[in-house]
Amino acid sequence: MFSLSKLSYETQKKVIIIAFLIVPMGLLGVFAFLPVINMIWYSFTNWNGYSAMEFVGLDNYKTIFTNPEYFRVFSVSLYYFFATFIQLAIALYFATILSFDVKFKNFFKGVIFFPYLLNGVAIGFMFLFFFRPDGTLDTLLSAIGLERFITQWLGNPAVINYSLAGVSVWRYMGFNFIIFLGAISSIPGEIYEAAQIDGANRWQQFIHIIFPSIKIIISLNLILAVSGALSAFEIPYIMTGGANGSATFVIQTVDTAFKYGKIGLGSAMAVVLLFIVVIVTGIQRKFFGEGD
């Protein structure tokens, strides 16, 4: 009978580590790596999900890059991309303000972080009411005398993506805020005290103490936010279903695969998105990495 007591201490450590890793690595392989491998294989086939697969090589990728219908939806991601920087700026601003001694700061922390805790479906339906004709936003604009700005917020192709990107900023800002706040709170208080003795105001403390100390965290949040912008799905899908020019690349991928039964082409689109996210992440790490 096998006994750990007969093994050396180093060998025992290795056996225990391997034993604890077997289950999580097995789950990771089955539910993460294997689906990705299957997705890559499907992308080289013409398959509707139930009939026999037909190997077509790179035809699906040729379709994506030559047919504007499939690739132009990436332009919608630009709205979420630029909204990402607004989201990060607002989150960093409030995290900096609330890291100092201000009244009711715990209340404001909860208010800012609360939207991130809400279910995405609930947020989608809530903002459908907010943006509907004669809804909350229209009523508010009328009350302050700005009726001339009222429009079809989710029906006007020129406005709809701004509305949806604004909802995403409201929902996900709390996540960036709490990450920034945690990073700022880790800065020793003695540094602030020394800066105050030297006459540094709040802005100078931010520029010379806070920003350099959390640069890596800013880079991390930027990578996560931009990757999320490229793969935006939940808010636009729930609120509009991709109508009126609001379809993102992910919505187009889901519709292609499951609505039109083109699993192979949808898989190829997912692979393209995966590589774009990886490339963008690599570029960001190159220019905003720890070594800078």
N, C-alpha and C positions, 0 to 999 in steps of 0.2 A: 504493500500500500504506500502511495506517495505521501511524503511528509516534508513540509517546508523546513522543519527543524534540522534535516540532514543537509540542507543547502547552506552555502556561505551567506553572509549578511547581504553582500552586493547582489548575489543571485536572487535572494528572497525579495529584495526591493524591485528587481526587474520583473519577477513573476507577478508580484502584487500589482505593479503599474500596468502590466499587460492585461491582467485579469480585469482590472477596473476599466480599461480602455476598450475591451472587446465589444461590450454592449453599445456604448455611445458611438463608436466607430462603425459598428454594424448598422445602427439606425441611420447614421449620417450617410453611409454608402447606399442604403436601400432607398431613403427618402430624399436624398440630395444629388449624389453623384450619378446614380443609375438613371433617374429621370432626365438629367441633362444629357447623358450619353444617348438615351433613347430619342430625345428631342433632336439631337444632331443627326442621328440616323434617319429619322422621319423627314428631316429637311431635304434629304436627297431622293425622296420618293413622292409619287403621286398617290395619295391615300385619302379616303373619305372617312376613315375611322372604323369601318366594318368589312369592306371588301378587300380583295387581295391587293397587296402593295405592288406598285410598279416603280422600279428604280429609274429615275430620270436625271441623275447626276446633278449638274449645277443649274438646271432649267429654272428651278424655283428662285434661285438667287438672281438669275438674269431677269426674271420677271419683276422682282422687287426693285432693281436698280434701273430698269428701262421703262417701267410703267409708272408714270407719275401718280396714278391713283393710290399706289401703295406707299410711296416714299414721301410724297408732299406733306403728309400729315405730321411729319417731323417739325414743320414750321409752327404748328400749334405748341410744341414743347418750348418754343422761344418765349412765349408768354409766361410759362411757369419758371423758365430759366431766369428771366429778369426779375420775376417776383421773388425768386430765391434770395437775391441780394437785398431786396427791401425787407424780407422776412428776417434775415440775419442781422441787418442793421438795427431794426426795431428791437429784436431780442437782445442784442448786445447793449443797446441803449438802456433798456429797462433793467437788465441784469446789473449794469454798472450803477445805475441810480439806486437800486434796492440793495446793493451791497454796502451802502453807507447807512448811517443812522437817519431814517426818515420815519414819520408817523405812519402807522397802519401798514408797515411794509409787509407783514405776514399776510394781511388781507389782500394786498395787491399781488403778492406772489401767487396766492390761490386763484385769484381772478384770471391772471395771465396763463397759468398752467392748466386751468380747468378745461378749456376747449380740447386739449390733447387727450383728455380722458374720455371724451364722449365718443360714442360709436359713430363710425363714418356714415352709416345709413341714416341715423337720426339727424346728423348734421346736414346731409343732403336734403332731406325732407323739410328740415327747419328753414334752410335757405331758399327752397322752392317757394315757401310762403313769403319769405322776406323779399324775393325778387319778383313775385307775380304782379300783374297789373293791379293797381290800387292796393298793393300790399304794404308791408311795413316801410320799405325804402321810399316808395312813392308818397306815402302819407307823411313821412318825415320831411321829404323835400318840399312838399306842399306847405307844411307847417312853418317852414323857415323862408318861404317865398322863392324857392328855386324850382318852380314847376317846369320852367323851360328846359331843364336837364332830364326830365322824365322821359324814358324810352322803354322799349321792350328789352329788358336786361338780359333775358335768356332767349329772345327771339330775333334780335338784331345781330347778324353775323359780324358786324363791326365792333360790337360791344361784348358779346357773349363770353369771349375768352378772357377779357379783363375781369368780368364778374366772377368766373370760375377760379381764376388765379387768385383773386382777392379772398375767396373762401378758403383756398388752400393756405394762404398766408395766415389767416385767422386761426385755422385749425392747428397747423404745425409749428407756429411760432413758440408755443409753450414748451415744446421739446427742446428747441435750441436755447430758449431762455433758461431752462433749468440746468442744462449742461454748462452754459456760460456762468451762471450763478455759482454752481459748484466749483468751477475752476477759479473764479475770482475769490471765493471764500477761502480757498486753500492758500492764498497769499498771506504770509505772516503779517500780523498787525503792526509789528515793530517798524516795518518798512514805511507804512503810512505815517506813523508817528514821526519818524525821522524826516520824511518829506514835508510834513506840516511845520516842523521846527525850522526847516530851511525855507519856509514861505511858499511852498508849492500849493497851488489851488487845485480844485477837483479835475479840471481839464488837464493840467500838467501831470497830475497823478495818473490819469488814464493813459496819457501818451507815453510816459516814461516808466510806469510801474505795471499797470494792468495789461495793456496791450502786449508788451513784450513777454509777459509771464504766461499769457494764455494763447500765444500765437499758434501753438500746435493744436489746441482745442478748436480754434477758429478754422484751421485747415481741415480738421476732421469734420466739423459741422458743414463746411463748404462742400466737401466730398459727398457727404450723405445727402445734403440738400440738392445738389446738382444731379446726382444719380436719381433722386426721387423725382425731380422735374422731368427728366428724360423718360421715366417710367410712370408718369402720372396716369391714374386710372380711376380710382374710387370715386372722387368727387364728380368729375365730368360724366362718368358712366351712370351714376345714380341720378344726377340732376337733369341730364339732357340725353343720355344714351348715345352721345356723339353727334347729335343733330345740329343743324345750322352752322356747320363748320367747326364744331368743338371736338371732333374725334381726334384723340391722341393716337400715337403709334401703337400703344398697348390695346386700346379699344379696337383699332383696325385689325390687330392681330387676333384678338378674341373673336371678332365677328367673322373674320376669314376662316378661322379654324372650326368654329362651332355653329355659326349661323349659316355659312355657305358650304360647310362640309369639306373644306380644303385643309386637311390636317397637315399635309406636307408643306404647303405654302405658308401656313400659319407658323409651323415650326421653324421654317427658314427665317421668317420675320423675327421670331423670338431669338434666334441665334444671332441675327444682325444686331438686335438691341443689346444683347449680352455683350457682344464685342465692342459696341460703341460705349457702353457704360464702363467696361474694363479700360478702354483707351482713354476716356475722359478722366477716370480715376488715376491712371498712370501719369497723365499730363499734370494733373493737379498736385500729385505727390512730388513730381519733379520740380515744380515751380514754387510750391508752398510747403515743402517737406520740412522735416526737423532740422535738416542741415543748413537751411537758409537763416 
